Amino acid sequence: MSDEQAIQDELSSKFPFLKDKITITRPRRMFASVPAANLMEVFDHAVRKMDFSILCTITGLDQPPEAFEVMYHLTRPAGVVLTLVTSVAKSAPVLASVAGY
């Protein structure tokens, strides 16, 4: 089993709402579409339990007409990049800070 598949299995097992929401696009690159309400618990698990200890960057995209998409690019020392993707309404563009990690 590849590292990416093991990561996908662990996240899907821990967070059933991620089933069918995780995509492995190529070796060492994967994306998980996370509801904004669940972002911090998934982020916390990835950092504290799965060794995704490096936040590479945060990307924000305008998704007209009603939302902003935010992508948190996390990596672990072995080189797998996990991008947590969420969106927020433009009418209430608020997400919890990850500054404490």
C-alpha angles and dihedrals in degrees: 000000000000123000089246092053091048090051091048091049093049094048093046091048095047094040111032091186087069093062106123090006097091120085127189104206098179138331111315093005126098140155131207122194105216127185110242091239090060099038098102096049091050092044091049093050093047092051101039103032106025101040097243086148100152121077102200098183145323117235124198124197131187109233104191135249105013115002149054118216118213124195123196110200109205128177138183127218092262089063105251111141117210116190116199109205123196137156137215132196116259088229090063108021098178130133129167116261120253091198093111095065 
